[in-house]
């Protein structure tokens, strides 16, 4: 199992990597020299990235898991449990796009504006009625030193959910293709629940 090129430069040192089949998913765990961790979970059949979460260790104190892709379990969502009516922001990619969803937005379709802030390299969501505002970066783009381009971000609104998409550049698509190729090789061994597929120092 290879580390995903320079994807995780924000962590310290070369990771120790393990891959195991757990809960019907392929879980890849990266543990870095400073004890920080990164965990990615993939669908074992189509290799879709289901979740990516990480936590850091600073001064011997561990942070909470931060979800970059997917949603934290309900019992870890803190204030989200207090009101299911609050907007919920979550990332769930497609094979060709980075994709973010904001659920529980019940404003008219024509109030939403989504654009790229080229100075901060963030995507900005705002509404003309000033009821919702959000700006966010795409970590994969920053790790690969790739710039967001104005005009490439798109959005649709349906079922009280705003869906924001940005096409994955060729460099990202190539890396994800290589990962799928590795997983295809592992699947030929017909993995079973609990199998430890690889350990890399």
C-alpha positions as CSV (number, residue, x, y, z in Angstrom):
1,X,0.0,0.0,0.0
2,X,1.5,3.3,-1.0
3,X,1.1,6.6,0.7
4,X,-1.0,8.9,-1.6
5,X,1.9,10.8,-3.0
6,X,2.3,14.2,-1.2
7,X,-1.3,14.2,0.0
8,X,-0.5,14.3,3.7
9,X,2.3,16.8,4.0
10,X,0.6,18.6,6.8
11,X,1.5,15.7,9.1
12,X,4.9,15.1,10.6
13,X,7.2,12.4,9.0
14,X,6.6,9.3,6.9
15,X,3.5,7.4,8.1
16,X,3.2,3.9,9.3
17,X,0.4,2.5,7.2
18,X,-2.0,-0.4,7.9
19,X,-5.0,-1.6,5.9
20,X,-7.7,-3.8,7.4
21,X,-11.2,-5.0,6.4
22,X,-13.6,-3.8,9.1
23,X,-17.4,-3.3,9.0
24,X,-17.5,-4.3,5.3
25,X,-15.1,-1.5,4.5
26,X,-11.4,-1.2,3.7
27,X,-9.9,1.0,6.4
28,X,-6.5,2.5,5.8
29,X,-4.8,4.0,8.9
30,X,-1.9,6.4,8.7
31,X,0.0,6.9,12.0
32,X,2.7,9.7,11.8
33,X,5.8,10.3,13.9
34,X,4.1,12.8,16.1
35,X,1.3,10.2,16.8
36,X,-1.2,12.1,14.7
37,X,-3.6,9.8,12.8
38,X,-5.4,9.8,9.5
39,X,-8.1,7.2,8.7
40,X,-9.7,6.6,5.3
41,X,-12.6,4.2,4.7
42,X,-13.4,2.9,1.3
43,X,-16.3,0.8,-0.2
44,X,-14.7,-2.6,-0.6
45,X,-16.4,-3.2,-4.0
46,X,-16.3,0.1,-5.9
47,X,-13.5,1.7,-3.9
48,X,-15.5,4.9,-3.3
49,X,-14.1,7.0,-0.5
50,X,-16.7,6.9,2.3
51,X,-14.9,8.8,5.0
52,X,-11.7,10.6,5.8
53,X,-11.0,11.7,9.4
54,X,-7.9,12.8,11.2
55,X,-6.7,13.9,14.7
56,X,-3.6,15.5,15.8
57,X,-1.5,15.1,19.0
58,X,-0.1,18.3,20.4
59,X,1.8,18.5,23.7
60,X,0.8,14.9,24.5
61,X,-2.9,15.9,24.1
62,X,-5.0,14.3,21.5
63,X,-7.6,16.4,19.5
64,X,-11.0,15.1,18.6
65,X,-11.5,13.3,15.3
66,X,-12.1,15.8,12.5
67,X,-14.1,14.5,9.5
68,X,-12.9,15.8,6.2
69,X,-15.1,13.5,4.1
70,X,-18.3,11.8,5.4
71,X,-20.2,12.4,8.7
72,X,-19.3,11.7,12.3
73,X,-21.5,9.2,14.1
74,X,-24.5,10.8,15.7
75,X,-23.0,10.4,19.2
76,X,-20.0,12.4,18.2
77,X,-21.8,15.3,16.5
78,X,-22.1,17.4,19.6
79,X,-24.4,20.4,19.0
80,X,-25.9,18.8,15.9
81,X,-27.9,16.5,18.2
82,X,-29.6,19.6,19.7
83,X,-31.4,20.5,16.6
84,X,-32.0,18.5,13.4
85,X,-33.2,21.7,11.8
86,X,-29.8,23.4,11.7
87,X,-27.9,23.4,8.3
88,X,-25.6,20.4,8.1
89,X,-22.5,20.7,5.9
90,X,-20.9,17.5,4.7
91,X,-18.6,16.4,2.0
92,X,-19.4,13.4,-0.2
93,X,-17.5,13.2,-3.4
94,X,-18.4,11.6,-6.7
95,X,-15.8,9.9,-9.0
96,X,-15.3,13.1,-11.0
97,X,-16.1,15.9,-8.5
98,X,-15.4,17.1,-5.1
99,X,-18.9,17.5,-3.7
100,X,-20.3,19.3,-0.7
101,X,-23.9,19.2,0.6
102,X,-25.7,21.6,2.9
103,X,-28.8,20.0,4.2
104,X,-31.8,21.7,5.9
105,X,-31.7,24.8,3.7
106,X,-35.4,25.7,3.1
107,X,-34.9,29.1,1.3
108,X,-35.9,29.6,-2.3
109,X,-33.6,28.2,-5.0
110,X,-32.8,31.6,-6.5
111,X,-31.2,33.1,-3.3
112,X,-28.0,31.0,-3.4
113,X,-24.8,32.3,-4.8
114,X,-21.6,30.1,-5.0
115,X,-18.3,31.4,-6.2
116,X,-14.5,31.0,-5.7
117,X,-12.6,33.5,-3.7
118,X,-9.3,33.4,-5.6
119,X,-7.4,35.4,-3.0
120,X,-8.1,33.0,-0.1
121,X,-8.6,29.9,-2.4
122,X,-11.9,29.1,-0.8
123,X,-15.4,28.4,-2.1
124,X,-18.0,30.9,-0.7
125,X,-21.7,30.1,-0.3
126,X,-24.0,33.1,0.5
127,X,-27.7,33.8,0.2
128,X,-29.2,37.1,-1.0
129,X,-31.5,37.0,2.1
130,X,-28.4,36.8,4.3
131,X,-29.7,33.7,6.1
132,X,-26.7,31.5,5.3
133,X,-23.0,32.1,4.7
134,X,-20.2,29.6,4.5
135,X,-16.6,29.6,3.1
136,X,-14.4,26.5,2.9
137,X,-11.3,25.2,1.1
138,X,-10.8,21.9,-0.6
139,X,-8.0,20.3,1.4
140,X,-7.0,17.9,-1.5
141,X,-6.4,20.9,-3.8
142,X,-4.3,22.7,-1.1
143,X,-2.2,19.5,-0.4
144,X,-1.5,19.2,-4.1
145,X,-0.7,22.9,-4.5
146,X,-3.5,23.3,-7.0
147,X,-5.5,26.5,-7.4
148,X,-9.3,26.8,-7.5
149,X,-10.5,28.4,-10.7
150,X,-13.4,30.9,-10.9
151,X,-16.2,29.5,-13.1
152,X,-15.6,25.8,-12.3
153,X,-17.7,25.6,-9.2
154,X,-21.3,24.7,-9.8
155,X,-24.4,24.2,-7.6
156,X,-27.9,22.8,-7.6
157,X,-30.6,23.0,-5.1
158,X,-33.2,20.2,-4.4
159,X,-35.0,18.7,-1.5
160,X,-33.9,21.4,0.9
161,X,-30.2,20.6,0.1
162,X,-27.7,22.7,-1.7
163,X,-25.1,20.6,-3.6
164,X,-21.9,22.3,-4.5
165,X,-19.5,20.6,-7.0
166,X,-16.0,21.3,-8.2
167,X,-14.3,19.1,-10.9
168,X,-11.3,17.0,-9.8
169,X,-8.2,18.0,-11.7
170,X,-6.3,15.4,-13.7
171,X,-3.6,15.1,-11.0
172,X,-6.2,14.2,-8.4
173,X,-8.0,11.8,-10.8
174,X,-4.7,10.0,-11.6
175,X,-3.9,9.5,-7.9
176,X,-7.3,8.1,-7.2
177,X,-7.0,5.8,-10.2
178,X,-3.7,4.4,-8.8
179,X,-5.4,3.8,-5.5
180,X,-8.2,1.9,-7.2
181,X,-5.7,-0.2,-9.1
182,X,-4.1,-1.2,-5.8
183,X,-7.4,-2.1,-4.2
184,X,-8.3,-4.2,-7.3
185,X,-5.2,-6.2,-6.7
186,X,-6.1,-6.7,-3.0
187,X,-9.7,-7.7,-4.0
188,X,-8.3,-10.5,-6.1
189,X,-7.3,-12.2,-2.8
190,X,-11.0,-12.2,-1.8
191,X,-10.6,-10.3,1.5
192,X,-12.7,-11.2,4.5
193,X,-13.8,-9.3,7.6
194,X,-10.9,-8.8,9.9
195,X,-8.2,-9.4,7.3
196,X,-5.1,-7.3,7.8
197,X,-4.1,-6.6,4.2
198,X,-0.8,-4.8,4.6
199,X,1.5,-3.1,7.0
200,X,4.0,-0.6,5.8
201,X,6.6,1.1,8.0
